[in-house]
Amino acid sequence: MADSKTILDEAQEKMDMAVMYLDDALAHIRAGKADMRLLDGIRVDSYGSMVPINNVASVTTPDARTIAIKPWDKNMFRPIEKAIIDSDLGIMPENNGEIIRIGIPPLTEERRKQLAKQCKGECENAKVSVRNARRDAIDALKKAVKDGMAEDEQKDAEAKLQKTHDKYIKQIDDLFAAKDKEIMTV
């Protein structure tokens, strides 16, 4: 028989994972300003293995609209440029032989709306994950009652679960509001 604390802890862990995944997903959505995390998903062929750009170069943001990539090995200029061009970033890198610069262009109004819609979709997916974690926990609590848990304990656990659920839904809404504001700011 599972106890209510174990069930609640598992549900909270699932909700935590959903919020962490959402935070990571929102970080990869371009919002008109330079962020090194935009390059996280891009892999470069380095001596036969695919590695992240930050494993073969130093990546910095000298200003709000530029990402600078300085490869440690001169042979890596072409593979890094090719990886950026082939990625879904949609930005052409500039190479001066010393540094690869990626200029982040300002977003058009239409593109801002598309990105806001994409963020909203990611947030809805996170909310669904949080709700699923709550539902699974409630089902586990009902099963535990059949296995001998006191009904009072189940009701208390469900109340705690609802509070936890509400807290995570609010966190998701806050993340969305912050990202939406970042995207819509010209």
Order of alpha helices (4+ residues) and beta strands (2+ residues): alpha-beta-beta-beta-beta-alpha-beta-beta-alpha-alpha
